[in-house]
Amino acid sequence: MPEEGSIMNIEIEEIAKRALALSPAARAHLAEILLESLDYEEDLAISSEWRAEIHRRCHEIDSGAIELLPGEEALAELRKKYS
C-alpha cells in the first residue's frame, strides 16, 4: 500500500502536468491564485498604493492588454537601448 506522502506527490505531479498544458495566460492566472492563497500579505507589509499597482498590473496581464516578453528578450532590448 502506498504511503500518504507518495500519493500526494503523485497527485501534485498530475496537477502540475495538467497545469503545464494550459496556455501561458491561464498558467499565469493559476499561479496568481496559488500565490494569493498563501496569505503572504499578512507576513509582508505592502502599502495600499503598491497593492493597487500590483492588482492593476495583474489585471493588464490577465486581460491581455499588455504583451509579456521572455526575460532574456527584455534584457537584450535593454542592453541594446542603453549600450
Helices and strands as residue ranges (DSSP letters): H 4-20, H 24-37, H 40-43, H 48-63, H 71-82
